[in-house]
Amino acid sequence: MNKRILIVDDEPDIRQIVGEILEDEGYTVEYAQNAAEARKCKIAFNPELILLDIWMPNEDGIELLKDWHKAQQISCPIIMISGHGNVETAVETLKFGAQDFLEKPLSTAKLLITVERTLQSESLKKENIKLRGQLLLGTDIIGESVPLSDLKRQIRLLGPTDGAVFITGEPGSGKSTVAHAIHANSPRRNSQLVEVSLAAIPPETLALQLFGYEKANVITAGFFEQAHGGTLLLDELLDLDLDTQAKLISALQKSSYIRVGGSTQMPLDVRVISTTSQNIDAAISEGRLREDLLYRVNVLPIGVPPLRGSPNDIELFAQHFMALTAKRENLPLRHYEPDAIRSLAQHEWPGNLRELANLTLRLLILNRGETISADETKSALGKTLTRNDNDRLFNECLALHIRQARDLFEEAYLRHHIVEVGGNVGKLAEVVGMERTHLYRKLKTLGIDPKSGKS
């Protein structure tokens, strides 16, 4: 896909010459002759790089750059174009978010090298963000059982297409990992995958965060805009309220949308991947999911098997998470004894792969021997953590990535309180301040059996 470049300069000759040079190199170019036009073009064109002249009448490029910087609206690299005598000023703009500067008269070679280098640097930055996210998730699709071999085959088939994908599966089964694998096998793999956890966003702000919003001169890009040219992952689609579902249907139907509070039609160029761990038929019959939305997001359905459906892969998964977690958290690598693997294979895994990943981290933190015994795994799987265990766990959380720390904290927190309320989920919901349906889902995701709190 051609990179989009916005040229902002009040001199028609400069705009024309620079535009023709860039278009000859395959870039898509848009023009603005002043700051006011630049603001409008930035909204409608959504450039991936801006060439901004410093000296312009009324409002110059520096004032415009400072305005964008103050409003946190610098969403792409900006290269300043400086005339003779204001190079020092151009250098000063770097602290306001400019990436580089070009001095007039413009050299064709210098222009192309600077533009190419800046775009490559931005791509590398996004790729590093994506790779760090993949490292946290562990995006390898492993397993040799029939269900997982079939899953990998489906990913290979669906990846190269551009149709909307709907991934279903139990909590913690790896739906997000499958989505990342599909994106990595797609033509959009060099663009960003933006993951949105719909269950974690308050309903009253969902539309604002998905579509973005405009207020006075302040523009906030939404998730659709952030994912432009790439993939948007809507995690737990059934948590989307009906009003926002209607807006989403309209956007998918028209391939465009309008920011909340705005009037400009924004192009919609994303591949939508949705997930759910809930019952789709029940959601439709209960009126929580619009059937016409399902038709648009369920073009290419894919189901992720639960971990208990692949008992022969338990050892492979256990070793994978052990190596991944030990390296990521800088902890000593430990090895499962044969009896420990057998105890893992006999577990039901209500929290699936996430439960196994959390168990692995817990075993690495709370036990520091060279091997892991069957007694350790059974204790970690079935025994409520003691207060001392919790204290150690909380201290270890301080050295972890926030996602792992949050999961471990939530598990220790809920295990403690479920004992305090004697396994009564209703009382637990009141104590922790969660809606009961969400609490049941959270307990299942973390692999916590409410019965474990009964004396």
C-alpha positions in Angstrom: 0.0 0.0 0.0 1.4 3.5 -1.0 2.4 5.7 1.9 0.4 8.9 2.2 2.3 12.2 2.4 0.8 15.6 3.1 2.7 18.6 1.7 2.0 21.9 3.5 3.6 24.9 1.8 2.2 28.3 0.7 4.3 28.3 -2.5 2.5 26.6 -5.4 5.7 25.8 -7.3 7.2 24.1 -4.3 4.0 22.0 -3.7 3.9 21.0 -7.4 7.6 20.1 -7.7 7.8 18.2 -4.4 4.5 16.4 -5.1 5.6 15.3 -8.6 8.9 13.9 -7.2 7.1 11.9 -4.5 4.4 10.7 -6.8 7.0 9.4 -9.3 8.4 7.4 -6.4 5.0 5.8 -5.8 3.8 7.9 -2.8 0.2 9.2 -2.5 0.3 12.9 -2.1 -2.2 15.5 -0.8 -1.6 19.3 -0.6 -2.4 22.2 1.7 -1.4 25.8 1.2 -1.8 27.1 4.8 -2.3 25.9 8.3 -6.2 25.9 8.1 -6.1 23.6 5.1 -3.5 21.4 6.8 -5.7 20.8 9.7 -8.6 19.7 7.5 -6.3 17.5 5.3 -4.8 15.9 8.3 -8.3 14.8 9.4 -9.6 13.6 6.0 -6.4 12.3 4.4 -4.8 10.7 7.6 -1.2 11.1 6.3 1.6 8.8 7.3 4.2 11.7 6.9 3.8 15.5 6.8 6.2 17.9 5.0 5.6 21.2 6.8 6.9 24.6 5.7 8.0 26.9 8.4 7.2 30.3 6.8 3.6 30.7 5.9 1.3 33.7 6.2 -1.2 34.1 9.1 -0.2 31.0 11.0 3.3 29.6 10.3 4.4 26.0 10.5 6.0 26.3 13.9 2.7 27.6 15.4 0.9 24.7 13.7 3.4 22.2 15.0 3.2 23.6 18.5 -0.6 23.4 18.4 -0.5 19.8 17.3 2.1 19.0 19.9 0.2 20.7 22.8 -3.0 18.8 21.8 -1.1 15.5 21.4 -2.2 15.3 17.8 1.1 14.3 16.2 0.1 10.9 14.9 2.8 10.6 12.2 6.3 11.9 11.5 6.7 15.6 10.6 9.6 16.9 8.5 10.0 20.7 8.6 10.9 22.7 5.4 13.1 25.6 6.3 14.1 28.6 4.2 17.5 30.3 4.3 18.2 31.9 7.7 15.8 29.8 9.8 17.7 26.5 10.1 18.3 27.2 13.8 14.6 27.6 14.1 14.0 24.3 12.3 16.3 22.5 14.7 14.4 24.0 17.6 11.2 22.4 16.3 12.6 19.0 17.1 11.6 19.4 20.7 8.0 20.0 19.6 7.8 16.6 17.8 9.3 17.2 14.4 11.4 14.3 13.2 13.8 16.1 10.8 14.1 19.2 8.6 15.0 20.0 5.0 16.6 23.3 3.9 15.5 25.2 0.8 16.3 25.1 -2.0 15.3 21.4 -1.8 17.6 18.8 -3.2 15.7 15.9 -4.8 18.2 13.3 -3.5 18.1 14.7 0.0 14.3 14.9 -0.1 13.9 11.3 -1.1 16.5 10.0 1.3 15.0 11.9 4.2 11.4 10.8 3.4 12.4 7.2 3.0 14.6 7.1 6.1 11.8 8.7 8.2 9.1 6.3 7.0 11.4 3.3 7.5 12.2 4.5 11.1 8.5 4.8 11.8 7.8 1.3 10.4 10.6 -0.1 12.6 9.2 1.6 15.6 5.7 0.1 15.0 7.3 -3.3 14.2 9.2 -3.2 17.5 6.0 -2.4 19.4 4.3 -5.3 17.6 7.2 -7.7 18.4 7.2 -6.7 22.1 3.4 -7.4 22.2 4.0 -10.8 20.6 6.7 -11.6 23.1 4.3 -10.8 25.9 1.6 -12.9 24.4 3.7 -15.8 23.1 2.1 -15.9 19.7 3.5 -19.3 18.6 0.8 -21.7 17.6 2.1 -25.0 18.9 0.6 -28.4 19.4 0.6 -31.5 17.3 -2.9 -33.0 18.1 -5.6 -33.2 15.5 -7.6 -30.2 16.8 -4.5 -27.9 16.8 -3.2 -29.2 13.5 -6.6 -28.3 12.0 -6.4 -24.9 13.7 -3.0 -24.2 12.1 -4.4 -25.3 8.7 -7.3 -22.8 9.1 -4.9 -20.0 10.0 -2.9 -20.7 6.8 -6.0 -20.6 4.7 -7.7 -17.5 6.3 -4.6 -15.4 6.7 -4.0 -14.4 3.1 -7.6 -13.3 2.6 -9.0 -9.9 3.8 -12.4 -11.0 5.0 -13.7 -10.4 8.6 -12.8 -13.2 11.0 -14.8 -14.3 14.0 -12.9 -16.4 16.5 -14.8 -18.3 19.1 -13.4 -20.3 22.1 -13.4 -20.6 25.8 -11.7 -18.0 28.0 -8.0 -18.3 28.0 -7.9 -20.7 25.0 -5.7 -18.5 22.9 -8.1 -16.5 20.7 -5.9 -13.4 20.8 -2.8 -15.5 19.8 -4.8 -16.9 16.8 -5.8 -13.4 15.8 -2.1 -12.3 15.8 -1.2 -15.4 13.8 -3.8 -14.6 11.2 -2.6 -11.0 11.0 1.0 -12.2 10.6 -0.1 -14.4 7.7 -2.0 -11.6 6.0 -1.1 -9.0 3.3 -1.5 -6.4 6.2 1.3 -8.0 8.3 3.6 -5.0 7.8 0.9 -2.7 9.3 -0.2 -2.5 12.9 -2.6 -4.8 14.7 -4.6 -2.8 17.3 -6.2 -4.9 20.0 -9.2 -3.6 21.8 -10.6 -5.3 24.9 -14.2 -4.2 24.7 -15.0 -5.7 28.1 -12.5 -3.3 29.8 -14.0 -0.1 28.2 -17.0 1.6 29.9 -20.0 1.5 27.5 -20.4 5.3 27.6 -16.9 5.8 26.1 -16.9 2.9 23.6 -18.0 4.9 20.6 -15.5 7.7 21.4 -12.6 5.2 21.7 -13.5 3.2 18.6 -14.3 6.1 16.2 -12.4 8.9 17.8 -13.9 12.4 18.4 -13.6 16.0 17.6 -14.1 18.9 19.9 -13.2 22.5 18.8 -9.7 22.1 17.4 -8.9 19.0 19.4 -9.0 15.7 17.4 -8.5 12.4 19.1 -7.9 9.4 16.9 -9.9 6.3 17.7 -8.9 2.7 17.3 -10.1 2.5 13.7 -7.8 5.3 12.8 -4.9 3.9 14.7 -5.4 0.6 12.8 -5.7 2.2 9.4 -4.1 -0.1 6.8 -3.8 -2.9 9.3 -6.0 -5.1 11.5 -8.4 -4.2 14.3 -9.0 -6.9 16.9 -12.3 -6.5 18.8 -11.9 -8.8 21.8 -15.2 -10.1 23.3 -17.5 -8.5 20.7 -20.6 -9.5 22.6 -19.7 -6.9 25.3 -20.4 -4.1 22.7 -23.5 -2.2 23.6 -26.4 -2.0 21.0 -25.9 1.6 20.1 -22.2 1.1 19.3 -23.1 -2.1 17.4 -25.4 0.0 15.1 -22.5 2.5 14.5 -20.2 -0.4 13.7 -22.6 -2.0 11.3 -22.9 1.4 9.4 -19.1 1.8 9.3 -18.6 -1.7 8.0 -21.3 -1.3 5.4 -20.1 2.1 4.1 -16.4 1.4 4.6 -16.2 4.8 6.2 -17.2 6.5 9.5 -17.5 9.9 11.2 -15.7 10.8 14.4 -18.0 11.6 17.3 -18.6 15.3 17.1 -17.2 15.6 13.6 -18.6 15.8 10.1 -15.9 14.4 7.8 -16.3 10.9 6.4 -13.1 9.0 7.4 -12.1 6.0 5.1 -12.3 2.6 6.8 -9.3 0.5 5.7 -8.9 -2.2 8.3 -9.4 -5.9 8.6 -11.7 -6.7 11.5 -11.1 -9.7 13.6 -13.6 -10.3 16.4 -13.6 -12.8 19.3 -16.0 -14.1 21.9 -16.1 -16.7 24.6 -19.8 -16.4 25.0 -22.8 -18.3 23.5 -23.6 -16.5 20.2 -27.1 -18.0 19.8 -28.1 -17.0 23.3 -26.8 -13.5 22.8 -28.9 -13.1 19.7 -32.1 -14.5 21.3 -31.6 -12.3 24.4 -31.2 -9.2 22.2 -27.6 -8.6 23.2 -26.1 -9.1 19.8 -27.6 -7.8 16.5 -27.9 -10.5 13.9 -27.0 -8.1 11.1 -23.7 -7.3 12.9 -22.9 -11.1 13.2 -23.4 -11.4 9.4 -20.7 -8.8 8.8 -18.1 -10.0 11.3 -18.6 -13.7 10.9 -17.5 -14.0 7.3 -14.7 -16.4 8.1 -15.5 -18.2 11.4 -12.8 -20.1 13.3 -13.0 -22.1 16.5 -10.2 -22.5 19.0 -10.3 -25.9 20.8 -10.1 -26.0 24.6 -6.8 -27.3 26.2 -8.5 -30.3 27.6 -9.3 -31.4 24.1 -5.6 -31.8 23.4 -4.3 -33.8 26.4 -1.4 -35.2 24.4 -0.1 -31.6 23.8 -0.1 -30.7 27.5 3.6 -31.5 27.9 4.5 -29.5 24.8 2.5 -26.5 26.1 4.0 -26.8 29.6 7.5 -26.9 28.3 6.8 -24.0 26.0 5.4 -21.7 28.7 8.2 -22.7 31.1 11.0 -21.7 28.6 9.1 -18.5 27.5 8.3 -17.4 31.0 11.8 -18.1 32.5 13.4 -16.1 29.7 11.0 -13.2 29.8 11.0 -12.8 33.6 14.7 -13.6 34.0 13.9 -16.6 36.3 15.8 -19.9 36.5 14.6 -22.5 34.1 13.0 -25.5 35.8 11.9 -28.9 34.3 8.8 -30.9 35.0 9.3 -34.4 36.4 7.3 -37.1 34.5 4.7 -37.5 37.3 4.2 -33.7 37.3 3.4 -33.8 33.5 0.9 -36.6 34.2 -0.8 -34.5 36.9 -1.1 -31.6 34.5 -2.6 -33.9 31.8 -5.3 -35.0 34.3 -6.4 -31.4 35.1 -9.6 -30.0 33.4 -8.0 -26.6 32.7 -11.1 -24.4 32.9 -8.9 -21.4 32.3 -7.1 -23.2 29.3 -3.8 -21.8 28.1 -4.0 -18.7 30.3 -4.4 -20.8 33.4 -1.4 -22.9 32.3 0.7 -19.8 31.7 -0.3 -18.4 35.1 0.5 -21.7 36.8 3.9 -21.7 35.1 4.8 -18.3 36.4 3.5 -19.2 39.9 5.6 -22.3 40.0 8.7 -20.4 38.9 8.2 -17.7 41.5 7.1 -19.7 44.6 9.5 -22.6 44.1 13.2 -22.4 43.1 14.4 -26.0 42.8 15.8 -27.5 39.6 12.7 -29.7 38.9 9.0 -29.5 39.5 7.4 -32.4 41.2 3.9 -33.8 40.9 3.2 -32.6 44.5 4.1 -29.1 43.6 1.8 -29.0 40.5 -1.1 -30.6 42.5 -0.6 -28.1 45.3 -0.5 -25.2 42.8 -3.5 -26.4 40.9 -5.8 -27.3 43.8 -4.6 -25.6 47.0 -5.7 -22.1 48.0 -2.6 -19.8 48.4 -1.7 -19.1 52.0 -1.2 -15.5 53.3 2.6 -16.1 53.2 2.3 -17.3 49.6 0.3 -14.2 48.7 2.8 -11.9 50.4 5.6 -13.5 48.3 3.5 -13.3 45.2 2.7 -9.6 45.7 6.4 -8.8 46.2 7.3 -10.7 43.0 4.6 -8.9 41.1 6.6 -5.7 41.4 9.3 -7.1 39.0 6.8 -8.3 36.3 5.2 -6.8 33.3 1.9 -5.2 34.2 -0.2 -7.8 32.4 1.4 -10.7 34.2 1.4 -8.8 37.5 -2.3 -8.0 37.1 -3.2 -11.6 36.4 -1.2 -12.9 39.3 -2.6 -10.3 41.7 -6.2 -10.9 40.6 -5.8 -14.6 41.2 -4.2 -14.2 44.6 -6.8 -11.6 45.5 -9.8 -13.7 44.4 -8.5 -16.9 46.0 -8.1 -15.1 49.3 -11.6 -13.6 49.3 -13.3 -16.8 48.1 -12.0 -18.5 51.2 -13.2 -15.5 53.3 -16.8 -15.9 52.0 -16.8 -19.7 52.1 -17.1 -20.2 48.4 -20.3 -18.1 48.0 -19.9 -16.4 44.6 -22.8 -14.0 45.4 -21.0 -12.7 48.5 -17.7 -12.7 46.6 -19.3 -10.4 44.0 -20.4 -8.0 46.7 -17.0 -8.0 48.4 -14.9 -7.4 45.2 -17.5 -5.1 43.6 -18.0 -7.1 40.4 -21.1 -8.0 38.5 -21.7 -11.8 39.0 -21.6 -12.7 35.3 -18.3 -11.0 34.9 -17.0 -12.5 38.1 -17.9 -16.1 36.9 -16.1 -15.4 33.7 -13.0 -14.1 35.6 -12.9 -17.1 37.9 -13.1 -19.4 34.9 -10.4 -17.5 33.0 -8.0 -17.7 36.0 -8.9 -21.4 36.6 -10.4 -20.8 40.1 -13.0 -23.3 41.2 -15.5 -21.5 43.6 -15.8 -24.8 45.5 -12.2 -24.3 46.6 -13.3 -21.7 49.1 -15.7 -24.1 50.9 -14.5 -25.6 54.1 
